[in-house]
Amino acid sequence: MKKIITIILDGFGMREDIYGNAVKNAGMNNFINIWNNYPHCLLKANSTAIGLPEKQCSSSELGHKIIGTGRQITNKLSEINGILRKDSLKYNHKYNDMIEYLKNNPERNLHISILLSDGGVSSHINHLLGFLEELNKSKVTNNIYIHAISDGRDSDKWSIIDYIKKIDSVLVNNIYLSSVCGRYYALDENKDYKRTKVYYNLLMDSQGVDSSNLSRVIEMCYEKKLSDEYLPPLKTSNYKSIEEKDVLLILNYSKSNQIQFINALCNKDFIEFNTLEKEIKVYSLYEIDKTVHKNYFFELEEYKHTLTEYISELDINQAHIYESAKTASMSYHINGDRYLDLKNCDTFCITSQSVDSYDSKPEMNSLDIAKVAIKCMEKDYDFILVNFANPDEVGHTGNYQATINSLQAIDVCLGKILEVAEENFYKVIITSCHAKADTIIDRDNKIITKNTISPVPLIIMDKKIKLENGDLTSFAPTLLRYMDIAIPKEMKNTEILVSKK
């Protein structure tokens, strides 16, 4: 069996147009040399190729899940789209529990927290519109207060006012826009509870900037270079905090960026900051943290025999190396949305720097990751899985030069890893989970912070094989075939892209 080191360049897309393309313009000599001299192909990692709507970009969450499962999977965006389209929400037990409570308590308010965006990574604005329509069909007459989280990461940096205009037509009768707050505070997943506290205090304790002229206040934030991601907690003229026995509905479906907030709301043993003793009912779309919260509408499909799980079952020793900014992707999503205690598997999670924005530290922890990868090769692990977060995390800042710097940093690391890999008889495989860094500036000179729909690379540094283009679902079975390992039946329907010359 071959010894393998697989390197995931998170957010690394392949696009021919060089304009605003950090990947093309970074001068990544090591990557270019590998691409030009070893078997390679392109993998579709977005849109219908992986079960998403047409022209819908993917995410690290979904991309790592597909890399790990090696098959077509149900994605949350399409699943919720289907539920709303088929009008089947009315048959959902937990949804009906919420409706019954609201009808029996008409004096109580319904609060809705949502990342107001069409990025489709953590939420979608259409789901808010769809749920409001369902609530109307269910004859809910309670006052409804929308707490909008501004994006600026999976959507344009300066677009929250446009999204508010898109929901303006539904802000009638008993429906109000209550607050706006940047995702920097509301969706932190790096255990910076000072940020989470800001959002908690906005919703639960009325702490925020009074903004009767919301558009003007947002414009003033923009003038101070605070993009949507970093907007402070703003209270509209219709602001209402969450009071005793109110209902909060969280319409974001990404798990990792909700855990801190749901614990602040629901965990009686929460100690990160002082919380209020309010009895409220909290509902979410999917499970966030089942140890403290069980009121969620939809169950996740379970995917067994994922890549790392299957390798572990075969008693192949492995090492996983990443930094904490990608903990959810590399410890949960890649295992089919499960936390697994894998035998013969050592995990090396390097703590990401505590910075407001990664463009201030574009190299991130790439050098430390490379050093650990080298040590793992010297210790002779059979399978090593490495994730570099830079193209994704720095790319999302929209800082073109910083993204180039981040790519140059990981290219240096590639060179160091390749040298030791050859010395220790490892075969190197390079891929990505989705595209981002290939478009930082578009042809209209507009800064692009969201992911792109470009394909991603697959390189196997072995001149004795050849590769064909495919999609991301083919990665795991192709890797197993290359390793001369039988493919589990759950991956059998996926195309194999590797063959001998």
Secondary structure, 3 states (H helix, E strand, C coil): CCEEEEEEECECCCCCCCCCCHHHHCCCHHHHHHHHHCCEEEEECCHHHHCCCCCCCCCHHHHHHHHHHCCCCCCHHHHHHHHHHCCCHHHCHHHHHHHHHHHHCCCCCEEEEEECCCCCCCCCHHHHHHHHHHHHHCCCCCCEEEEEEECCCCCCCCCHHHHHHHCHHHCCCCEEEEEEEEHHHHCCCCCCHHHHHHHHHHHHHCCCEECCCHHHHHHHHHHCCCCHHHCCCEECCCCCCCCCCCEEEECCCCCCCCHHHHHHHHCCCCCCCCCCCCCCEEEEEECCCCCCCCCEEECCCCCCCCHHHHHHHCCCCEEEEEEHHHHHHHHCHHHCCCCCCCCCEEEEEECCCCCCCHHHCCCCCHHHHHHHHHHHHHCCCCEEEEEECHHHHHHCCCCHHHHHHHHHHHHHHHHHHHHHHHHCCEEEEEECCCECCCCCECCCCCECCCCECCCEEEEECCCCEEECCEEHHHHHHHHHHHCCCCCCHHHCCCCCCEEEC
